[in-house]
Amino acid sequence: MTRQPIAAPAEPVSDLLKDLDFAGNNGWFDAPGKRDARRILQELDRLVGRNYAIGAMLAADHSRKSLDALQKL
């Protein structure tokens, strides 16, 4: 298997992932984080799907507990 570069997501997706990462600064446990994550995830679901968004947050080094909270939104 050779390592091949993976293209970065399109700009709207990239921006939404950055926003989701920022909203998760408290693990998506506080009310503002949940509110923002729900809004952002609706857009990401339409563009790339929930699993892609969760995977991106895993790659951004969010904790398992935080990712579990994100999946429940």
C-alpha positions as CSV (number, residue, x, y, z in Angstrom):
1,M,0.0,0.0,0.0
2,T,1.3,3.4,-0.9
3,R,0.4,6.5,1.0
4,Q,-1.4,8.9,-1.3
5,P,-2.3,12.5,-0.3
6,I,-6.0,13.0,0.4
7,A,-7.5,16.1,-1.0
8,A,-8.7,18.7,1.5
9,P,-12.5,19.1,1.7
10,A,-14.2,21.8,-0.2
11,E,-14.1,25.2,1.4
12,P,-17.7,25.2,2.8
13,V,-17.0,21.8,4.4
14,S,-13.7,22.9,5.7
15,D,-15.1,26.1,7.3
16,L,-18.0,24.1,8.9
17,L,-15.5,21.6,10.3
18,K,-13.5,24.4,11.8
19,D,-16.6,25.9,13.3
20,L,-17.6,22.5,14.7
21,D,-14.2,22.0,16.2
22,F,-14.4,25.4,17.9
23,A,-17.9,24.7,19.2
24,G,-16.5,21.6,20.8
25,N,-14.1,23.4,23.0
26,N,-16.1,22.2,26.0
27,G,-16.8,18.8,24.5
28,W,-20.2,19.8,23.2
29,F,-21.6,19.5,26.7
30,D,-22.6,23.1,27.4
31,A,-25.8,24.7,25.9
32,P,-24.1,27.0,23.4
33,G,-21.8,24.2,22.2
34,K,-24.7,21.9,21.7
35,R,-26.8,24.6,19.9
36,D,-24.0,25.4,17.6
37,A,-23.0,21.8,16.9
38,R,-26.6,20.9,16.0
39,R,-26.8,23.8,13.5
40,I,-23.4,22.9,12.0
41,L,-24.1,19.2,11.8
42,Q,-27.3,19.8,9.9
43,E,-25.2,21.5,7.2
44,L,-22.5,18.9,7.3
45,D,-25.1,16.1,7.1
46,R,-26.3,17.6,3.9
47,L,-22.8,18.0,2.4
48,V,-20.7,15.0,3.6
49,G,-22.6,13.0,6.2
50,R,-22.4,12.6,9.9
51,N,-19.7,10.0,9.9
52,Y,-17.3,12.3,8.0
53,A,-17.9,15.0,10.5
54,I,-17.3,12.7,13.5
55,G,-14.1,11.3,11.8
56,A,-12.8,14.8,11.3
57,M,-13.3,15.6,15.0
58,L,-11.5,12.4,15.9
59,A,-8.7,13.5,13.7
60,A,-8.8,16.9,15.4
61,D,-8.0,15.0,18.7
62,H,-11.3,15.4,20.5
63,S,-11.7,12.9,23.4
64,R,-13.8,9.8,23.1
65,K,-16.2,11.2,25.7
66,S,-16.7,14.4,23.6
67,L,-17.2,12.4,20.4
68,D,-19.8,10.3,22.1
69,A,-21.6,13.5,23.1
70,L,-21.4,14.8,19.6
71,Q,-22.9,11.6,18.2
72,K,-25.9,12.0,20.4
73,L,-26.8,15.4,19.0
